[in-house]
Amino acid sequence: MILRPFELSDAKIVQKKAGDKAVVDTTLNIPYPYTEELGKKWISTHQPQFESGEAIIYAIIFKKTGELIGAIGLTVEKKFNRAELGYWIEKNLWGNGYCTEAAGALLEYAFNEFGFHRIIANHLSRNPASGKVMEKLGMQREGLFREHVIKWDVYEDVVCYGILRDEWLEFNK
C-alpha cells in the first residue's frame, strides 16, 4: 500500500466507502448520510491543515491497482508535541491488516519526520478490532472514558491508547 494526499476527484469514492453505514457506525466524526459534497469539503481542508501544522491526512491506496481503500491521519496538538491518530478502512477489507500497515507507516513518519513525543488514539469500546490495530502498533491501553461520547443517540464508552516516541522506537527495533 501507499499513502498519498487526497485529491478532490477522490470525493465520490470517499462518499461511497466512508459513507457506508457500518464504517460510520465505528467512527466518531463521519456524519451520516455522507454526501459527495461533504467529501469534497473534507478533502479541501487537508492541504491548509497540513501547511498550518494542524493535521496530516492521507488516502490509503493499493499500490498495484491505485484503488482508494481508506483514510488515515493525525490531528496535531503542537502545544503538547503530540498527535491523535484516526483512520477508517472500507468495510469489505476489515480484518486484513491494511489499517495496521498504514498506521505503522504514518507513525514512523510522525515520529521520525515531525519528532512528535506522543501519539494517542481512541476507539469506541464496542469496536475492539480498532483496539487490536493500536496494540499491533505497540500502543498501550491507557484508560476508558465511560459514556464519553454520543453516537446514534446512545452514550458510548471510549477506550484510550497511547505510545511515546521512545516506546515506539523500542517496539520497532
C-alpha positions in Angstrom: 0.0 0.0 0.0 0.9 3.6 -0.3 -0.2 6.7 1.5 -0.9 9.8 -0.7 -2.7 13.1 -0.3 -6.3 13.1 -1.2 -7.5 14.7 -4.4 -10.9 16.3 -5.0 -11.5 13.6 -7.6 -11.5 11.1 -4.7 -14.7 12.6 -3.2 -17.1 10.2 -4.9 -15.2 7.1 -3.7 -14.8 8.6 -0.2 -18.6 9.2 -0.1 -19.2 5.6 -1.1 -16.7 3.9 1.2 -16.6 6.3 4.2 -20.3 6.8 3.9 -21.1 3.1 4.4 -23.3 2.9 7.5 -21.0 0.2 9.0 -18.0 2.5 8.6 -19.8 5.5 10.0 -21.0 3.3 12.9 -17.4 2.6 14.1 -16.1 6.2 13.8 -16.7 9.3 15.8 -16.5 12.0 13.2 -18.0 10.8 9.9 -21.6 12.1 9.5 -24.4 10.0 8.1 -25.6 10.2 5.5 -22.2 11.2 3.9 -22.5 13.1 0.7 -20.0 13.6 -2.1 -20.2 17.3 -1.3 -19.1 16.6 2.3 -16.3 14.5 0.9 -15.1 17.5 -1.3 -15.4 19.9 1.6 -13.4 17.5 3.9 -10.7 16.9 1.2 -10.3 20.7 0.6 -9.3 21.2 4.3 -6.3 18.8 4.1 -3.6 20.9 2.5 -4.4 24.1 4.6 -4.3 21.9 7.7 -1.0 20.3 6.7 0.5 23.7 5.9 -0.6 25.1 9.3 0.7 22.1 11.1 -2.8 21.1 12.4 -3.3 17.8 10.6 -1.7 15.2 8.4 -4.3 13.2 6.4 -3.7 10.6 3.7 -5.6 8.3 1.5 -4.7 4.6 1.9 -4.2 3.2 -1.6 -3.5 -0.3 -3.0 -0.1 0.2 -4.7 -0.8 -2.2 -7.6 -4.3 -1.1 -8.5 -4.4 2.5 -7.3 -7.7 1.8 -5.5 -8.5 4.0 -2.6 -9.5 1.8 0.4 -9.5 4.2 3.4 -8.1 7.2 5.1 -5.6 7.7 7.9 -4.5 10.9 9.7 -3.1 12.7 12.6 -4.7 15.7 14.3 -1.8 17.6 15.7 -1.6 19.3 19.1 1.5 21.5 18.7 1.4 22.9 22.2 1.9 19.4 23.6 4.1 17.9 20.8 1.6 15.1 20.3 -1.0 14.0 17.7 -4.1 11.9 17.7 -4.4 9.0 15.2 -7.6 8.3 13.3 -8.5 6.0 10.4 -11.1 4.2 8.5 -11.0 1.3 6.0 -13.8 0.2 3.7 -15.9 -2.5 5.3 -15.2 -5.4 3.0 -11.5 -5.1 3.7 -11.7 -5.1 7.5 -9.5 -7.7 9.3 -6.8 -7.9 6.6 -4.1 -5.8 8.3 -4.3 -2.9 5.9 -5.0 -0.3 8.6 -2.2 -1.7 10.8 0.2 -1.4 7.9 -0.9 2.2 7.0 -0.8 3.3 10.7 2.6 1.8 11.1 3.9 3.9 8.2 2.2 7.0 9.4 3.6 6.6 13.0 7.1 6.1 11.5 6.7 9.4 9.5 5.2 11.2 12.5 7.9 10.2 15.0 10.9 10.5 12.5 9.9 13.5 10.4 7.9 15.6 12.8 9.5 14.5 16.1 6.3 14.0 18.0 6.7 12.9 21.6 3.4 11.1 21.8 0.7 9.7 19.6 -2.7 8.9 21.1 -5.7 7.1 19.6 -9.2 6.2 20.8 -11.9 3.8 19.8 -15.5 3.0 20.8 -15.4 0.1 23.3 -17.8 -1.9 21.1 -15.2 -1.8 18.3 -12.4 -3.9 19.8 -10.9 -4.6 16.3 -9.7 -1.0 16.3 -8.0 -1.5 19.6 -6.2 -4.5 18.1 -4.8 -2.2 15.5 -3.5 0.1 18.2 -2.0 -2.8 20.1 -0.2 -4.1 17.0 1.4 -0.7 16.7 2.8 -1.0 20.2 0.3 1.4 21.7 -0.7 0.8 25.3 -4.2 0.9 26.6 -4.3 3.9 28.9 -7.9 4.1 30.1 -11.6 4.1 29.5 -13.8 7.1 29.3 -17.2 5.9 30.3 -20.2 7.2 28.3 -17.8 9.8 26.9 -19.5 10.4 23.5 -22.9 10.1 21.9 -23.3 8.0 18.8 -26.7 7.4 17.2 -28.3 9.0 20.3 -26.6 6.5 22.7 -23.8 7.2 25.2 -20.7 5.3 24.2 -17.6 4.3 26.2 -14.2 5.3 24.6 -11.0 3.3 25.1 -7.8 5.3 25.0 -4.4 4.2 23.8 -1.0 6.0 23.6 2.6 5.5 22.7 5.7 7.6 23.4 8.4 8.1 20.8 10.9 6.1 22.8 8.4 3.2 23.2 7.8 3.2 19.5 11.5 3.1 18.7 12.0 0.2 21.1 8.9 -1.6 19.7 10.2 -1.3 16.2 13.8 -2.4 16.7 
